Structures are given as structure tokens and as C-alpha cells.
Amino acid sequence: MKHKNVAAELLSKLLRGEIKKGSKKNVVVSRTFAELLQRTLNAYHNRAIATQEVIEELIRMAKDYQKASSEGEELGLDENEAALRLPQFDGHGLSPKKGLNHDQEEGSRGSAPAV
């Protein structure tokens, strides 16, 4: 790609706009993704990650945002219930957690079973 930095800036603006638009529907998801976007852009501006990496991360983030935004409908939740649902991530990029939910993961961190 000839103008990678322009592509990265355009992707970030598009994603920021989608997140802002979605904040009217689901504040929690939008706030989470806004923070992740800001962290990614900070790393990019501090030269911690290359332009190609930030482009890939922004594309992955956009897909994850779309999925997180529509997850409530897929689960049969109404708008209010979906707005309270927290998106979960595995800490390795922005991919949603597979398998365990947050409560199960905390219980599996070597803690002794309750007697």
C-alpha cells in the first residue's frame, strides 16, 4: 500500500465515528472500544507499532466492534439488557474471549475450592 499512514488515519476516523454513533445504543461497548482505539493510536503515534500493524489492528477492532454491537440481538437481549453486557477480551489484541466468561476465568486462577 502506497500511503499506509493515510490509510491508518482514515480507518481510525471511520472507527471513531462508528464508536461515537454506537454510544447512543450501548455506552459500555462504545466506551471500551474507544479506550482500545486510543491505546492503539497512542502506540502507533509513539512508534511502538508499525503502520501495517496498526492498520491490521484497526480492521480487527472494527470487526470486533461490529460483533460486540450485534451480540445482544443474537442472544435475544432487549436494548437495555444488551447495553449492560460487558464485552470481554483475551488481552492479546482485541479478540473477544472464547469459551470462558469473566467469572469462570477468575475462579480458575489457582484459587483453592471453597470448602
DAPE-V382264 format. One record per residue. N is the residue number from 1. RES is the residue in three letters. SS is DSSP state (helix for helix, strand for strand, loop for the rest). PHI is phi in radians with two decimals (999 if undefined). OMEGA is omega in degrees with one decimal (NA if undefined). Layout:
N,RES,SS,PHI,OMEGA / N,RES,SS,PHI,OMEGA
//
This chain:
1,MET,loop,999,-172.6 / 2,LYS,loop,-1.28,-176.0 / 3,HIS,loop,-2.06,-175.6 / 4,LYS,helix,-1.08,-177.0 / 5,ASN,helix,-1.17,176.6 / 6,VAL,helix,-1.18,178.4 / 7,ALA,helix,-1.08,179.8 / 8,ALA,helix,-1.11,179.5 / 9,GLU,helix,-1.14,178.5 / 10,LEU,helix,-1.12,177.5 / 11,LEU,helix,-1.05,-179.4 / 12,SER,helix,-1.15,178.0 / 13,LYS,helix,-1.17,177.8 / 14,LEU,helix,-1.09,-179.8 / 15,LEU,helix,-1.14,178.1 / 16,ARG,helix,-1.05,178.0 / 17,GLY,helix,-1.13,177.8 / 18,GLU,helix,-1.11,179.7 / 19,ILE,helix,-1.13,180.0 / 20,LYS,helix,-1.12,178.9 / 21,LYS,helix,-1.12,-179.2 / 22,GLY,helix,-1.29,-177.8 / 23,SER,loop,-1.16,176.8 / 24,LYS,loop,-1.25,-176.7 / 25,LYS,loop,-1.68,-177.0 / 26,ASN,loop,-2.51,-175.6 / 27,VAL,helix,-1.13,-175.5 / 28,VAL,helix,-1.12,-180.0 / 29,VAL,helix,-1.10,-178.6 / 30,SER,helix,-1.11,179.8 / 31,ARG,helix,-1.13,179.2 / 32,THR,helix,-1.06,-178.9 / 33,PHE,helix,-1.23,176.5 / 34,ALA,helix,-1.10,177.9 / 35,GLU,helix,-1.16,178.4 / 36,LEU,helix,-1.12,177.5 / 37,LEU,helix,-1.09,-179.4 / 38,GLN,helix,-1.11,177.9 / 39,ARG,helix,-1.08,179.0 / 40,THR,helix,-1.10,-179.7 / 41,LEU,helix,-1.18,176.1 / 42,ASN,helix,-1.07,178.7 / 43,ALA,helix,-1.10,179.3 / 44,TYR,helix,-1.15,-178.6 / 45,HIS,helix,-1.20,176.7 / 46,ASN,loop,-1.53,178.9 / 47,ARG,loop,1.12,177.5 / 48,ALA,loop,-1.37,175.8 / 49,ILE,loop,-2.28,-177.4 / 50,ALA,loop,-1.35,-178.6 / 51,THR,helix,-1.03,179.9 / 52,GLN,helix,-1.08,178.4 / 53,GLU,helix,-1.14,-179.6 / 54,VAL,helix,-1.18,177.4 / 55,ILE,helix,-1.10,178.4 / 56,GLU,helix,-1.08,180.0 / 57,GLU,helix,-1.15,179.8 / 58,LEU,helix,-1.16,176.8 / 59,ILE,helix,-1.13,177.9 / 60,ARG,helix,-1.08,179.6 / 61,MET,helix,-1.12,179.1 / 62,ALA,helix,-1.09,178.0 / 63,LYS,helix,-1.13,178.7 / 64,ASP,helix,-1.12,179.5 / 65,TYR,helix,-1.14,177.9 / 66,GLN,helix,-1.03,-179.4 / 67,LYS,helix,-1.13,-179.6 / 68,ALA,helix,-1.12,-179.3 / 69,SER,helix,-1.20,-177.2 / 70,SER,helix,-1.70,-176.6 / 71,GLU,helix,-1.07,-180.0 / 72,GLY,helix,-1.05,178.8 / 73,GLU,helix,-1.11,-179.1 / 74,GLU,helix,-1.10,-179.6 / 75,LEU,loop,-1.54,179.7 / 76,GLY,loop,1.37,179.7 / 77,LEU,loop,-1.53,173.8 / 78,ASP,loop,-1.37,-174.7 / 79,GLU,helix,-1.01,-179.1 / 80,ASN,helix,-1.18,178.4 / 81,GLU,helix,-1.16,179.8 / 82,ALA,helix,-1.13,-178.9 / 83,ALA,helix,-1.17,-179.2 / 84,LEU,helix,-1.60,-177.7 / 85,ARG,loop,-1.36,-179.4 / 86,LEU,loop,-1.51,172.8 / 87,PRO,loop,-1.25,-179.0 / 88,GLN,loop,-2.10,-177.4 / 89,PHE,strand,-2.26,-176.8 / 90,ASP,loop,-1.55,178.9 / 91,GLY,loop,1.45,176.9 / 92,HIS,loop,-1.98,-173.7 / 93,GLY,loop,1.46,-173.1 / 94,LEU,loop,-2.11,-177.4 / 95,SER,loop,-1.26,177.2 / 96,PRO,strand,-1.07,179.6 / 97,LYS,loop,-1.11,176.0 / 98,LYS,loop,-1.85,173.9 / 99,GLY,loop,1.48,-173.5 / 100,LEU,loop,-1.28,171.2 / 101,ASN,loop,-1.60,-173.1 / 102,HIS,helix,-1.03,-178.5 / 103,ASP,helix,-1.15,179.8 / 104,GLN,helix,-1.15,-177.9 / 105,GLU,helix,-1.12,-178.9 / 106,GLU,helix,-1.11,179.9 / 107,GLY,helix,-1.25,-176.4 / 108,SER,loop,-1.74,-176.9 / 109,ARG,loop,-1.62,174.7 / 110,GLY,loop,1.44,179.2 / 111,SER,loop,-1.37,-179.3 / 112,ALA,loop,-1.24,178.0 / 113,PRO,loop,-1.14,179.6 / 114,ALA,loop,-1.21,-178.8 / 115,VAL,loop,-1.90,NA
//
